[in-house]
Amino acid sequence: VLRDLLAEPRKHLAIHERGKIHLVPIEAVLFMRAELKYITVRTAEREYLLEESLASLETEFAARFVRIHRNCLVAKEAVEGFEKGGDEGESGWMVKLKNLDELLAISRRQQHIVKEFS
């Protein structure tokens, strides 16, 4: 694809919604999570649905995002901290993002990122 030949990653994600195209600045994105065949793109204001693969987004924006789970990338600059705990007695780590109340689970395989941020 032409995008693969470009040296610079995109500055915006073009998100199609009800006959409109929203240009969401990459620096506004807090996290991207794969859900079925769509990616939920979360900003401080709202969520958008994007039809791209998480793997291609991870490759393109590797300098800005880190994978915390097989289905989730978070913006490195948005990480506020980490909390121990989780649902149903899990003792794994959760990531807390700036400007967002939601905690995101870090998979066991990705627990090393907690140390990398420390």
Backbone as a ProteinNet text record, in pm:
[ID]
protein_1_A
[PRIMARY]
VLRDLLAEPRKHLAIHERGKIHLVPIEAVLFMRAELKYITVRTAEREYLLEESLASLETEFAARFVRIHRNCLVAKEAVEGFEKGGDEGESGWMVKLKNLDELLAISRRQQHIVKEFS
[TERTIARY]
85.6	0	89.9	41.4	118	161.3	73.2	104.7	230.1	250.7	367	497.8	491.3	610.4	646.4	552.7	576.8	662.5	758.5	846.6	776.4	693.1	625.7	490.1	457.1	320.9	220.2	95	-10.4	-20.2	-68.1	-90.7	-233.6	-323.9	-465.4	-513.9	-618	-691.5	-819.2	-848.1	-971.2	-1078.9	-1177	-1280.4	-1413.4	-1469.7	-1597	-1711.3	-1804.9	-1917	-2038.3	-2142.3	-2269.4	-2252.9	-2183.2	-2167.9	-2068.1	-1994.4	-1892	-1757.8	-1652.6	-1518.4	-1460.4	-1431.1	-1368	-1217.2	-1141.7	-996.3	-954.2	-920.9	-885.5	-733	-679.8	-534	-477.5	-369.3	-306	-268.6	-223.8	-183.9	-301.5	-425.6	-544.8	-588.8	-534.1	-575.7	-508.9	-591.7	-541.3	-513	-607.6	-584.1	-664.8	-623.3	-693.3	-711.4	-836.8	-866.8	-943.4	-898.1	-964.5	-1087.2	-1199	-1324.3	-1393.7	-1397.6	-1450.4	-1374.1	-1441.6	-1368.4	-1337	-1362.4	-1336	-1233.5	-1177.6	-1089.7	-1164.9	-1174.7	-1229.1	-1113.4	-1126.4	-1026.2	-1080.3	-1008.1	-1057.8	-975.9	-1045.3	-983.3	-1039.6	-996.7	-1050.2	-1198.3	-1240.4	-1378.3	-1475	-1433.2	-1527.2	-1457	-1539.5	-1489.9	-1529.7	-1446	-1473	-1450.7	-1511.1	-1486.6	-1407.2	-1303.6	-1213.6	-1202.5	-1200.8	-1190.5	-1048.9	-955	-815.9	-767.5	-652.1	-600.7	-513.8	-523	-443.6	-294.2	-259.4	-118.5	-60.5	-136.6	-85.1	-74.7	-169.2	-162.5	-42.6	-17.2	97.6	228.4	240	360.6	378.3	271.9	279.5	309.4	251.2	263.2	344.6	442.8	523	593.4	628.8	698.1	605.1	476.6	379.9	300.9	275.1	188.7	265.2	219.4	276.3	161.9	189.9	87.7	83.9	-36.2	-50.9	-127.1	-188.4	-270.9	-279.8	-316.6	-325.7	-425.9	-520.1	-622.3	-613.3	-503.1	-502.2	-364.6	-363.8	-246.3	-278.5	-185	-206.1	-97.7	-135.1	-39.1	56.8	185.9	286.7	273.2	249.6	239.6	114.3	14.9	-110.7	-105.8	-0.5	8.5	33.4	-59.1	-47	16.7	-10.5	46	-11.4	21.6	-21.2	-81.2	-178.2	-241	-245.4	-222.6	-231.1	-377.2	-420.8	-557.5	-626	-755.4	-831.2	-959.9	-1028.2	-1156.6	-1137.5	-1235.7	-1242.7	-1114.8	-1057	-941.4	-810.5	-806.3	-680.6	-582.7	-455.8	-356.3	-266.8	-311.6	-232	-230.9	-158.2	-147.5	-251.6	-292.4	-384.5	-313.4	-340	-280.2	-385.6	-345.5	-431.2	-384.4	-478.6	-445.2	-490.7	-417.6	-454.6	-588.4	-669.5	-799.1	-899.2	-883.4	-974.6	-990	-1113.7	-1138.4	-1118	-1130.6	-1123.3	-981.3	-970.8	-843.6	-838.8	-723.5	-707.7	-615.4	-657.1	-579.6	-454	-345.9	-220.8	-209.2	-189.1	-179.6	-51.7	-51.2	68.5	190.8	170.8	280.8	340.7	260.7	306.7	341.7	344.4	371.5	505.6	598	730.1	722.3	614.4	606.8	596.4	545	537.1	678.8	772.7	912.1	976.5	943.2	1002.3	961.8	842.7	797	854.8	899.1	948.7	1084.9
-117.2	0	123.1	230.7	354.9	402.8	389.4	435.2	365.6	239.3	164.4	222.3	291.6	350	484.5	545.5	675.9	660.8	752.2	746.4	794.4	894.6	955.1	889.6	862.2	814.3	928.1	891.4	991.7	1080.8	1201.5	1295.5	1283.4	1229.4	1214.4	1075.6	1030.2	911.6	962.1	916.6	954.3	853.2	898.8	810	844.1	746.6	764	736.4	832.6	818.3	892.7	819.3	875.9	980.2	943.8	1033.2	1145.4	1142.4	1243.9	1174.8	1251.3	1201.7	1290.9	1230.1	1302.1	1281.6	1389.8	1380.3	1392.7	1279.8	1275.7	1282.5	1387.8	1398.5	1282.2	1224.2	1111.9	1150.3	1274.6	1314.3	1323	1322.4	1324.4	1183.7	1081.1	943	891.5	844.5	788.6	639.3	566.9	424.7	378.2	262.8	196.5	51.3	4.1	-132.3	-205.4	-326	-408.9	-474.4	-462.1	-525	-576.3	-709.2	-774.9	-725.2	-667.7	-625.7	-476.6	-408.6	-265.4	-235	-115.4	-62.9	51.8	47.6	160.7	255.9	377.9	482	574.8	589.4	668	794.8	908	1035.7	1076.8	1188.8	1236.2	1269.9	1310.4	1353.1	1240	1146.2	1044.2	925.2	827.4	709.2	717.8	659.3	647.7	502.1	458.9	325.3	338	258.4	262.1	121.2	110	-20.7	-40	-67.9	-96.8	-207.3	-264.2	-368	-304.5	-360.7	-310.7	-329.8	-438.9	-466.3	-358.9	-316.1	-212.5	-78	-48.8	75.2	71.8	-44.8	-59.6	-35.1	-88.5	-69.6	77	137.9	276.9	374.5	350.5	445.5	389.7	305.4	240	339.7	455.5	554.9	617.6	615.1	683.9	589.2	465.8	372.5	248.3	188.3	63.7	-36.4	-162.2	-266.3	-311.6	-309.5	-356.8	-488.6	-525.1	-645.9	-683.3	-806.4	-844.9	-760.4	-697.3	-618.1	-468.4	-420	-279.2	-213	-93.2	-6.8	119.4	167.5	293.1	393	520.9	627.5	638.2	630.7	635.8	763.7	876.2	1005.4	1016.3	931.8	937.8	856.3	775.3	689.4	775.3	764.4	837.6	750.8	620.9	530.1	391	306.3	167.2	131.6	41.3	-6.2	-157.8	-216.8	-362	-399.4	-508.2	-553.5	-586.7	-604.9	-638.9	-707.5	-756.4	-823.2	-966.6	-1015	-1154.8	-1205.5	-1124.2	-1168.2	-1173.6	-1124.1	-1122.6	-1030.7	-1064.6	-982.6	-910.5	-897.5	-832	-680.9	-616.7	-471.6	-410.1	-289	-209.5	-77.5	-19.5	110	218.9	329.2	446.4	552	603.5	705.5	842.7	945	1083.1	1115.4	1194.2	1241.1	1129.6	1014.5	903.1	824.8	795.1	720.7	570.4	522.5	379.7	325.8	209.1	138.1	30.2	12.4	-87.5	-199	-323.3	-439.3	-457.8	-492.9	-527.4	-679.2	-741.5	-887.9	-934.3	-1059.1	-1114	-1103.4	-1126.9	-1122.8	-982.2	-880.3	-742.1	-673.6	-749.1	-690.6	-616.2	-652.4	-588.5	-438	-390	-245.7	-164.4	-224.9	-154.2	-116.6	-209.8	-183.4	-82.9	-89.6	1.8	146.5	167.4	302.5	352.9	261.4	299.2	363.9
0	0	0	-57.5	-65	72.6	171.8	307.4	360.6	323.9	370.6	316.5	203.8	143.6	205.6	274.7	335.2	460.5	477.2	593.1	719.7	706.4	821.3	846.9	973	1002.1	983.6	966.5	950.1	1073.3	1052	1162.9	1215.8	1132.3	1167.5	1126.9	1193.3	1149.6	1084	964	894.5	932.5	1009.6	1060.6	996	924.8	855	951.3	958.6	1050.5	996.2	965.5	919.1	808.6	703.3	589.3	609.5	718.8	746.1	765	746.9	776.5	885.3	1000.9	1111.8	1100.9	1105.5	1109.9	1256	1315.1	1456.9	1467.8	1530.6	1544.2	1625.8	1577.8	1647.4	1790	1811.2	1946.8	2042.8	1991.1	2077	2118.1	2053.8	2080.1	2207.6	2302.6	2428.3	2415.7	2351.4	2326.5	2207.1	2152.3	2042.4	2083.2	2078	2121.4	2011.9	1978.1	1877.9	1939.5	1870.1	1912.4	1787.3	1773.7	1654.2	1532.6	1431.6	1311.8	1310.4	1420.5	1429.1	1537	1529.1	1632.6	1699.4	1831.9	1906.4	1932.3	1881.1	1900.2	2007.9	2119.4	2233	2249.7	2253.3	2287.4	2423.2	2476.6	2604.4	2591.1	2471.6	2450.1	2417.8	2331.7	2285.3	2221.6	2178.1	2107.1	1960.8	1875.3	1732.3	1693.5	1583.1	1529.1	1400.2	1388.8	1274.5	1218.2	1086.9	1022.4	967.2	1057.6	1022	1114.6	1085.3	1175.1	1283.6	1403.2	1515.6	1487.2	1421.5	1390.3	1298.4	1197.5	1107.4	1178.1	1267.6	1345.7	1440.5	1499.9	1590	1515.5	1395.6	1315.3	1276.7	1229	1182.8	1296.3	1412.8	1524	1641.2	1611.3	1715.9	1807.3	1756.4	1838.9	1942.4	1916.4	2003.1	2094.1	2047.6	2120.7	2164.7	2274.9	2325	2342.7	2309.8	2324	2469.6	2529.1	2666.9	2673.3	2562.7	2556	2408.7	2378.6	2237	2161	2232.9	2164.4	2193.3	2254	2296.2	2286.8	2228	2224.4	2303	2384.8	2457.5	2418.4	2420.7	2392.8	2510.6	2483.6	2589.9	2671.6	2604.9	2673.6	2759.7	2734.8	2810.3	2939	2956.5	3075.1	3199.1	3294.1	3420.9	3528.6	3521.9	3620.7	3607	3704.7	3703.2	3837.8	3836.2	3959.4	3955.9	4070.5	4083	4106	4048.1	4070.9	3941	3949.5	3831	3867	3767.8	3787	3835.3	3909.8	3951.5	4017.1	4105.1	4181	4105.2	3983.9	3910	3981.2	3976.8	4044.2	3944.6	3822.2	3719.4	3733.5	3646.3	3645.8	3553.2	3590.3	3509.3	3480.3	3363.8	3331.1	3348.5	3410.5	3429.7	3331.4	3251.1	3152.5	3199.2	3160.3	3192.2	3127.2	3193.5	3141.7	3116.5	3182.9	3161.3	3291.6	3329.8	3453.3	3435.9	3314.3	3285	3304.6	3369.7	3382.2	3274.8	3211.9	3106.5	3154.8	3133	3177.8	3093.3	3160.8	3093.7	3098.3	2983.6	2981.1	3050.2	3095.9	3161.7	3070.8	2943.7	2847.9	2833.9	2862.2	2846	2978.7	3089.9	3222	3227.6	3141.3	3141	3116.2	3054.8	3027.8	3156	3263.2	3391.7	3435.9	3423.6	3460.9	3366.5	3238.1	3140.6	3166.8	3221.3	3252	3383.9	3470.5	3604.2	3598
[MASK]
++++++++++++++++++++++++++++++++++++++++++++++++++++++++++++++++++++++++++++++++++++++++++++++++++++++++++++++++++++++

